[in-house]
Amino acid sequence: MSGKFCVLCGKQNVDLIDSLCVDCYVKSKKLIETPKRVTGKYCKICGAQWIRGKWIRTSATSLASVVEDIIARELGSKMRIDKNVDEFAFDIKSIWKDPSGNSFATIEFRGKVRGKSFSQEAVISLEMERELCDSCFRKKTRYYEAIVQLRSKGKIGVDDKKRAFFESFFSTSIVDNISDVIEGREGVDYYFMSKSVARKLVSMISSIVDVEVNESYQNEKMKNGKREAKLVISLRI
């Protein structure tokens, strides 16, 4: 609104925001309100993050970048931005600890209000839980639901070419599902944490080449009224 004056500095004939000129508005207002604390949980081995009640792998390439991911996501959902801010961005300047070992992050906010640039810093307390995700816990305990026994159709054991062919079907999700690999005279045993993943792998291979597949079960027992057993798939190539 032209023709008015800024109640703070007295400047006249300027556009006003809540009776303040743009310069005084930027200087006197807290344009970004941030939470005092950011909390999160991630796997200390693979970096999977606990998001909306489940473990999720992200594109983060290190545990440090995982923490930055959590901070950015939490800030994005919890901070409040003044309605007059036109452009906005923020960077995590540093993550640090005080002498007592408490973690903090220093965040720099930048933006514009009607073309006037501003910057603001905030120090936010961090509470990050470092645990084992379900997958890494199972791997650590060598948990498995199925064994795929790679064998040769002939009397000779599995050679390197057959093993390389079998493992060429491994995707990242399949590798992540393997809790152990045991080599023996007759062949190689792959321990899978999921029956469905083991079956899917064998199904892919059998749809392309002629193989012999036999399923059996071992260690059968009752648990909570349900019959449980380890699936054993013999795959002869």
C-alpha positions as CSV (number, residue, x, y, z in Angstrom):
1,M,0.0,0.0,0.0
2,S,1.6,3.3,-1.2
3,G,1.4,6.6,0.7
4,K,1.8,5.0,4.1
5,F,4.8,5.1,6.4
6,C,6.7,2.3,8.2
7,V,5.8,2.3,11.9
8,L,9.3,1.1,12.7
9,C,11.7,3.3,10.7
10,G,9.3,6.0,9.5
11,K,10.1,5.5,5.8
12,Q,7.3,6.9,3.6
13,N,5.8,6.1,0.3
14,V,6.8,2.5,0.3
15,D,5.0,-0.8,0.0
16,L,4.1,-2.0,3.5
17,I,3.6,-5.4,5.0
18,D,1.7,-5.3,8.3
19,S,2.6,-1.6,8.6
20,L,6.3,-2.3,8.0
21,C,8.5,-1.6,5.0
22,V,10.0,-4.7,3.5
23,D,13.5,-4.0,5.1
24,C,12.0,-3.7,8.6
25,Y,9.7,-6.7,8.0
26,V,12.6,-8.9,7.1
27,K,14.7,-7.6,10.0
28,S,12.1,-7.7,12.8
29,K,10.0,-10.8,11.9
30,K,10.9,-14.4,12.5
31,L,10.3,-15.6,9.0
32,I,11.0,-19.3,9.7
33,E,9.9,-21.2,12.8
34,T,11.6,-24.5,13.3
35,P,11.1,-27.3,15.8
36,K,13.5,-27.3,18.7
37,R,14.1,-31.0,18.3
38,V,14.3,-33.5,15.3
39,T,13.9,-37.2,16.0
40,G,14.5,-40.1,13.8
41,K,15.5,-43.8,13.6
42,Y,17.9,-45.5,11.2
43,C,19.7,-48.8,10.8
44,K,23.3,-48.5,12.0
45,I,24.5,-51.1,9.4
46,C,22.6,-50.5,6.1
47,G,21.2,-47.0,6.7
48,A,17.5,-47.9,6.2
49,Q,15.2,-45.4,7.8
50,W,12.2,-45.9,10.0
51,I,9.5,-44.0,8.0
52,R,5.8,-44.2,8.8
53,G,6.1,-47.4,10.7
54,K,8.4,-49.4,8.5
55,W,12.0,-49.7,7.4
56,I,12.7,-48.0,4.0
57,R,16.0,-47.9,2.1
58,T,16.7,-44.5,0.5
59,S,19.3,-43.2,-1.9
60,A,21.6,-42.0,0.9
61,T,25.1,-43.3,0.3
62,S,26.5,-43.0,3.9
63,L,25.2,-43.0,7.5
64,A,26.0,-39.2,7.6
65,S,23.8,-38.6,4.6
66,V,21.1,-40.7,6.2
67,V,21.0,-38.3,9.2
68,E,20.9,-35.4,6.8
69,D,17.9,-37.0,5.0
70,I,16.1,-37.4,8.3
71,I,16.7,-33.8,9.2
72,A,15.6,-32.5,5.8
73,R,12.4,-34.6,5.9
74,E,11.5,-33.7,9.4
75,L,12.1,-30.0,8.9
76,G,10.1,-30.0,5.7
77,S,7.1,-31.3,7.5
78,K,7.4,-29.4,10.8
79,M,8.8,-25.9,10.1
80,R,6.5,-22.9,9.5
81,I,7.2,-20.4,6.8
82,D,5.9,-16.8,6.9
83,K,3.2,-16.3,4.3
84,N,5.1,-13.4,2.7
85,V,8.2,-15.5,1.9
86,D,8.3,-15.8,-1.9
87,E,11.5,-17.9,-2.4
88,F,12.9,-20.4,0.2
89,A,15.7,-22.9,0.6
90,F,17.8,-24.3,3.5
91,D,21.1,-26.1,4.0
92,I,22.5,-28.2,6.8
93,K,25.7,-26.2,7.7
94,S,27.0,-28.6,10.3
95,I,26.1,-31.5,12.6
96,W,28.0,-31.4,15.9
97,K,28.1,-32.5,19.5
98,D,28.4,-30.5,22.7
99,P,30.9,-31.6,25.5
100,S,28.1,-33.8,27.0
101,G,27.8,-35.7,23.8
102,N,24.4,-34.3,22.8
103,S,23.9,-33.9,19.0
104,F,22.8,-30.7,17.2
105,A,22.5,-29.4,13.7
106,T,23.0,-25.9,12.5
107,I,20.6,-25.0,9.7
108,E,20.9,-22.0,7.4
109,F,17.7,-20.7,5.8
110,R,17.6,-18.4,2.8
111,G,14.8,-16.7,0.9
112,K,13.2,-13.5,-0.3
113,V,10.3,-11.4,0.7
114,R,9.1,-9.2,-2.2
115,G,12.5,-9.4,-3.7
116,K,14.4,-8.6,-0.4
117,S,16.8,-11.4,0.4
118,F,17.1,-12.7,4.0
119,S,19.1,-15.4,5.8
120,Q,18.4,-17.0,9.1
121,E,20.2,-19.7,11.2
122,A,18.8,-22.1,13.7
123,V,20.4,-24.7,16.0
124,I,18.2,-27.8,16.4
125,S,18.7,-30.7,18.9
126,L,18.9,-34.1,17.3
127,E,17.7,-37.4,18.8
128,M,18.7,-40.2,16.5
129,E,18.1,-43.9,17.4
130,R,20.6,-46.2,15.8
131,E,19.2,-49.8,15.7
132,L,19.2,-52.8,13.4
133,C,16.5,-53.0,10.8
134,D,14.7,-56.3,10.4
135,S,16.8,-57.4,7.5
136,C,20.2,-56.7,9.1
137,F,19.0,-58.2,12.4
138,R,18.1,-61.4,10.6
139,K,21.4,-61.4,8.7
140,K,23.3,-61.0,11.9
141,T,21.5,-63.9,13.5
142,R,21.6,-65.8,10.2
143,Y,17.9,-66.2,10.2
144,Y,16.5,-68.0,7.2
145,E,13.2,-69.5,5.9
146,A,14.5,-71.2,2.8
147,I,17.6,-72.9,1.4
148,V,18.3,-73.0,-2.3
149,Q,20.7,-75.9,-2.9
150,L,22.6,-75.3,-6.1
151,R,23.6,-78.7,-7.6
152,S,24.8,-80.1,-10.9
153,K,22.8,-82.6,-12.9
154,G,26.0,-84.7,-13.4
155,K,28.2,-86.4,-10.8
156,I,30.7,-83.6,-10.8
157,G,30.0,-80.7,-8.3
158,V,28.9,-77.2,-9.3
159,D,31.6,-75.5,-11.4
160,D,32.3,-71.8,-11.5
161,K,30.4,-71.3,-14.7
162,K,27.2,-72.8,-13.3
163,R,27.5,-70.8,-10.1
164,A,28.2,-67.6,-12.1
165,F,25.1,-68.3,-14.2
166,F,22.9,-68.8,-11.1
167,E,24.2,-65.7,-9.4
168,S,23.7,-63.6,-12.5
169,F,20.0,-63.6,-11.6
170,F,20.7,-61.8,-8.3
171,S,19.2,-58.4,-8.0
172,T,19.9,-56.0,-5.1
173,S,16.7,-57.2,-3.3
174,I,17.8,-60.8,-3.7
175,V,21.3,-60.1,-2.4
176,D,19.8,-58.3,0.6
177,N,17.6,-61.3,1.4
178,I,20.5,-63.8,1.6
179,S,21.7,-64.4,5.2
180,D,24.4,-66.9,4.5
181,V,26.2,-68.9,1.8
182,I,27.8,-72.3,2.5
183,E,30.0,-74.1,0.0
184,G,30.3,-77.8,0.0
185,R,31.5,-80.7,-2.1
186,E,28.2,-81.3,-3.7
187,G,27.4,-77.6,-4.4
188,V,26.5,-74.3,-2.8
189,D,23.7,-73.6,-0.3
190,Y,22.1,-70.2,-0.3
191,Y,20.1,-69.3,2.8
192,F,17.2,-66.9,2.2
193,M,15.3,-64.9,4.8
194,S,12.1,-65.2,2.7
195,K,10.5,-68.3,1.1
196,S,8.9,-66.1,-1.6
197,V,12.1,-64.6,-2.6
198,A,13.8,-68.0,-2.9
199,R,10.9,-69.3,-5.0
200,K,10.8,-66.3,-7.2
201,L,14.5,-66.7,-8.0
202,V,14.2,-70.4,-8.9
203,S,11.1,-69.6,-11.0
204,M,13.0,-67.0,-13.0
205,I,15.8,-69.5,-13.7
206,S,13.6,-72.4,-14.6
207,S,11.6,-70.3,-17.1
208,I,14.8,-69.7,-19.1
209,V,16.8,-73.0,-18.8
210,D,16.1,-76.6,-18.3
211,V,16.6,-77.4,-14.6
212,E,15.5,-79.9,-12.1
213,V,13.6,-78.5,-9.1
214,N,12.6,-80.4,-6.0
215,E,11.1,-78.9,-2.8
216,S,11.1,-80.4,0.6
217,Y,10.9,-79.2,4.2
218,Q,13.0,-79.5,7.3
219,N,12.9,-78.6,11.0
220,E,9.1,-78.7,11.1
221,K,7.6,-77.5,14.4
222,M,4.5,-75.9,15.8
223,K,4.5,-72.2,16.8
224,N,1.5,-70.3,18.1
225,G,-0.7,-73.0,16.8
226,K,0.8,-72.9,13.3
227,R,3.1,-75.4,11.6
228,E,6.4,-73.9,10.6
229,A,9.2,-75.5,8.6
230,K,12.3,-74.4,6.6
231,L,11.8,-74.7,2.8
232,V,14.6,-76.6,0.9
233,I,14.7,-76.2,-2.8
234,S,17.1,-78.4,-4.7
235,L,18.0,-76.8,-8.0
236,R,20.0,-78.9,-10.4
237,I,21.5,-77.2,-13.4
